[in-house]
Amino acid sequence: MMLSPPNPILTVLLSRRGAMHSTASLSVVKRPSGTAHSLLAQPINLRAPTIDPLSVTASIIAIVQLTSVIIGCLNDVKDASKDRARCAIEVSNVSSLLVALIYRLDEASSNDGWYTEVQSLAAANGPIDQYRSALEQLQSKLTSNASSGLKKIGGALTWKYSKEEVTNILTRIERLKSLTQIALEVDHFKLSQALKNDTTVITSTVRSLLGSQDSQQYRVITDWLSSTDFPAQQSDFIGRREEGTGQWFVESLEFTNWLQETKQNLFCPGIPGAGKTMIAAIAVDHIWKAFQGDNVGVAYVYCNYKRQGTQTATDLLAAILKQLVQERPLYGEPVATLHKQHADRRTGPSLDEIRTALNSVLNSYSKAYIIIDALDECTDSDGTRSDLLTILQNLQAKSNISLMATSRFDARIEQSFQGSSMSEIRASDADVTRFVAGHIRRLPKCVQRDLELQAEIQDGIVQAVDGMFLLARLHVDSLRGKGTKKEIRSTLKNLPKGSTALSKAYDEAIERIEGQLPEESARAKRVLSWITYAERQLTTKELSHALAVEAGESELDEDNILEIEDMISVCAGLVAVDEESDVIRLVHYTTQEYFERVREAWNPKAQEEIASTCLTYLSYHTFDTGHCYSDEEFRRRITQNPFLDYASRHWGNHALTVQQTIEKIALLFLRNMNQVSCSNQVMSVPNYNYPGYSQNIPMEVTGIHLVAVFGMAYLLQELTRGDGNKNCMYIDAQVSNGRTPLSWAAESGHEAVVKLLVEREDVEADSKNKHGGREAARGAGGRCGRLEGQARSDDAVLGGGERARGGREAARGAGRRRGRLEGQRRSDAAVVGGAARARGGREAARGA
């Protein structure tokens, strides 16, 4: 994208300002073609000697001059990277705002309080100074590139900035942009407060966010706040959009009214597969473009059925806060303060802290739009959905927030939006037609060469889908394997319709899978089983490595790794990859629901195969060295072994129902202390990084501890059968923090394991009293806090790889237990206490 330098209006503006001494020296530079390099070689003097240096107008005019030159040179950069484009766009946006501010200043009276406050923008080391510094940094490096033969390629400039340098430049640009937006509102008090806050920010902890040396710290803080990456999903969704799709929605009366009014809610229900997520993404994109350059915040959440265990109210609100702070780093003081408070304690923020910080940040914006997609995929069994909506509605009472949500039709959710505007989402005929037309290229050659047949396909699919966008996709996929026009027309004639259309379409997809070559059908069955049974979403690398694991082998054969395309192509259109986040997933929530109904009959040994794969991987010789002794070594291990994180955290979830069939391989792993130590480290690290994070874990963990965590009573019995001390596995052994298997089992709510341990002769009474009673109650009572803080680890793997891993709770199936915590808090102690009393009574009777 090529941006034009600002409109040359400055001479006119200067002539209207009586305080100016000269116009000639500050006229806009006219850049002849091909002169960018020579212009950059002569740095502009931003402090023109013929103009009053205290005049904010003079400072702005000088900066707009340099901006004109910088933009021209950025357009000349040969390797037009996204970073180059971002810098060009932001510089151009600020320039336009500054020109508008000059007009406001020209019309204002010097006696106005607002006029006086605006002059503060030009204070020493103030916003304009910071912005000038960013421009000088750009100019300096481009000048260096232009004058160096080594940096030139064919006479064109090349982009040589690191990510850190770009972040640094953009944060300083953002600072002036935000203040200029506030200044243009001509609100004396608000501008005064913003400038006061700005001074505080620069002299306090937020200096680390905006300073030239600490841009890395900014990313550390935002990653600590939330490991989710909804912007990556947004990019994926918009990238798949056919031009013009959803235009009916953004032009609808309901949406335009919601956009223009204040503190309004818009509820957008729709049938499964109607295209609600795409509409939400289109709404986000539309709002961004509509309010570009304004002091308007936009944040969004894409709820997902695969993340219900980690989608807490704290996590979702933290993701919203993260986006708002990333959008305006100037407003990041509450987050930086929170991070400083928690950094030494190595803890995460609480729900109340997130709510308070979010309220502060929202009040810095003139308005904010928050979009929540798939609210029905956010569980309410533990109150998460209710808490989320209640907090957002309370914040709406204090800040100018407009909330939009999509969902399936759900009476409970509709009740939460009672009195709000509603807009039902259905796939319009025009959108379906666009989609089908955009996918004609994927169909057989007989279709691509026949315009009349293409029209038949479009009409036939539009009539069949009845407002369900997902059906259009499945119907297009059903045509891909047809070879003749007759087969195409026959399939069109028999497309499933009516209330059972979706289920029939999935049945037909399974038939197509079964009709492939045996090797392809088996591969599709493995891919789909992994995705549907997985405890969380998998990255493409995780799944490809999992599928490469071979039974009985002690290392991974790189030659056995499948290409992503070869995994997707055999799945009859039921699998998709999000390119930005690199997640491989089912095409829709309804696909998951379908497979949950049929998967046990379709592939009855899936859980056994998945559990065996995890255990085989964890038993590789490369992990015989035990846990890593440094953060760097740990990060390297995770990077080099992509499937290690998932296998460590979730092998027990898959093995729970098939303990007897995987007994042999499980016991081999559980009796290998080094392999257990390696796995324990991965599942125990916290969900954000700090120096030494990989070492702050329980040490001396045994296989008995692991089966206690996962609640595997059968494997516990087999592991301790006969000599319970075999391979140094003392059944009552304490790890480095003093915890025992009994303590972990009680904390995790596994009653069967607790009973087994309490009734054993070799579990000492002190341990029963300490861990079975007091710690069981404490553990169950404290579980809520840990689940809120640590269960984000699975999302962190997808959002940032090694930067955020954490909590044994993911492996314990924590998400599914949240709803039962209150009951367990009382029952854990009762179970242990009752079992201990019963055993004590029997022993007393025997003694008598």
C-alpha positions, 0 to 999 in steps of 0.5 A: 500500500502506497501512502501519499505525503500530507496535503501541502496546506502549511503555507496557507496556515502559516500565513493565517498565524500572525505570530509566525515570522516566516513562511518560506523556510517551512513550506512543504518539501516537494519530493521529486521522483527518485530523490528520497535518498538524497533528502534523507541524507539532509536531516530536517531541522525541526526547531526552525530558528525563525519561529518561536520555539514555544509555539505548538503550531510551529512544532506541529508544522515542522513535524508535518514537514518531516512526516511528508518526507518520511512517508515518501521514503517509506513508500520507496522501501523495496521489501514492503513488510507489514512493519513498514506498512504499519509505520507508514499508516500510523505516521500518516494518521498522526499527520492528518490529526495534527493538521486538523489540530492546527486548524482548531488552534487557528480558530481558538482564542489564546485566552481559552483554557483549552488553548493553553493546555494544548501548548503543553504538548510542546513541553520539553520531553513532552508528546511532541518531543517524543514523536519527533524522537520517533521520526528522527529514529526512522530518518536516521536509519533510513538515511544510513541505509540510503548512504550505504551501498551495502544496504541498497538493492537496485537503488531502492531502500530496504527495511532493516528494523527489528521488531523491538525497534518497530514497537518502540517507534510505534509506542511513541507515535501512539502517545502523541496520536492519543493526546491529539485525539483528546485535544481535538475533542476541545475538552479542557478538563479532559485534555488537562487530565490526560496530560497530567496522566501522561506526565505520570506515565512517563515518570512511573512504571509505564516508562518501561512500556514506552521507553526506547530500551524496554519494549521487550518488557511491554510484551512481557507484561501483556503476555503476563496479563493474558496468553490469548491471541484473539487478534490472530483469530480475527485475521484468520476470519477476515482473511477467509471472507469473500468480498462483500460478505456481511454487508447487509449486517453492517448496513442494517438499521439495528447495527448502525443505530447500535454503532451511533448510540451510547451504552447500547447492547446488541444481541445477535442470535442465529441457528447453528452454522448461520455464520455468526462468527464471520459476522462478528469478525466483519463487525470488528473490522467495520468498527476499526475502519469507521473509527480509525484515528479516533479515541475509540477502543475495540476489543473482542472475544471468540469463545470456543467449545474446546476452551471451556475449561480455560474460559474463565471470566478472569481470562476473558476480561483479561483478554479484553483489557490486553487488547485495549492496552495494546491499542493505546499503550498510553493507557497501560499504567493500571496494567503495569502497576498490577504487574509490578505488584505481582511480579515478585510474588510470581502470581497472576491478577485476580478477577477484582484486579482485572475489573478495576484495571479495565474500568480505569482503561475504559474511562481513558477512551471516549467510547469502547466497543466490545464484541463477544462471539459464540456466547453459548460456547462459554459455559455457565455451569460454574457461573462464568458466563453470568459473571462475564456479562454482569461485570461488563454491564456494571462497567457499562454503567461507569464507562461509555461501552457498547456491547455486542454478542452473538449466540445460538438461540438460548433462552437464558442468554436472551434473558440477559439481553432483555430490553436490548436491540436484537438482530438475527443472523442468517446466511443471506442468499447474496452471501451464499452466492458469493461464497460458492462463486469464490470456491468454484476454483476448487471444483472439478474442471467440468464445472470450471469450464461451464458457466451455466453449470456454475450458475446451477450450482450456485442456485441449487446450494442457495436453495438448499442451505436455508440460512445456514452458511455451514451447509454451503461449505459442506455442499461445496465439498460434496461436489469436489470428488465428482468427475462429470456434469451428470454426477454434479447435477445428481448430487445437487438434486439430492442435497440434504434439506430441512431440519436434518440437513446438517446431520445428513451432510455429516453422514455423507462426509463420513461416507466419502471418507470411508470410500477413499483408499484404505490408507487415506480413510485410516489417516482421516479417522486418526486425524478426526479422532485426535481433534475431537477427543483432544482436551484442547485445540492442537497446533498443526505441529503438535498433531503432525508429531503425534501422528508420527509416533510409532508404537514400540519406538524410542524416538521420533522418526522425522521421515514419518511426519505428515504434511498438513495438506495430506492430513486435511485433504482426506477429511472431506472438508471437516477440518480447517487450519487457522493460519495465523494461530496455526491451530488445526480444528473442526470446521464448526462446533456442530461438527464436534457435536456430531462426532461426540454422538458417533465417535465411539461407534466409528472409532472405539479404540480412539482413546486407547490409541491417543493415550498410548501415543502420549505415553510412548512419546513421554517414554522417548530416550531423549527425556531420560535425562530428567528435568531441565536445569535452566530456563533456556534448556527448558525452552529449547526442549519444548521447542524441539519436542512440540508434542511434549506439552500436550502429552505431559498435561493430558496423557492421564485424561485420555488414559483414565477410561482405558487404564487396564488396556494401556497398563503395560506402557503406563507402568513402564513410564511411571516407574522411570523416575527421570521420564516422570521428572521431565513430564512433571516439569512441563505440567508444573511450570506456571503460565507466565515466564519470569527468571527461574520459572522452570525451576520453581516446581515440585521436585522428587515427584514419583509416578505415584504422585502423577496417578494421584493427580489424574485420579487413576485408582487402577494404575495406583493399585498396579503400581504399588502391588507387592513392593510399594517401594519399588524403584524408590517409589515410597507411597507416602513420599513427600515432594520438595514442597512437602506434599504427598500423593494423598495430598494431591489426590485430595486436592484434585477431588479423586475420592477413589484414590483417596480411599485407597491411600487412606486404607493402606498400612504404609501411609502414615497417620501423620500424613493422613492427619496433615494431608488427608484432613486439613490439607484436603479441605484447604486444597479443595477450598483453594482450588478456585483461585488456582483454577482462575490463575493457572488453567490458562496454560493450554491457551498459552501454548496455542497463543505463545508456545514456550512463553506461557505454560502452566499449572497441573490443573490442566492435566487434572481436568480442572475445567470440567470440575469447576462446577463441582468445587463447592461440593468438593470443598466439603466432601474431600475432608469428609471422605478422608476423615470418614475413611480414617475414622472407619479404619481407626475403628477397625484397628481399635476393634482388632486391638481389643 
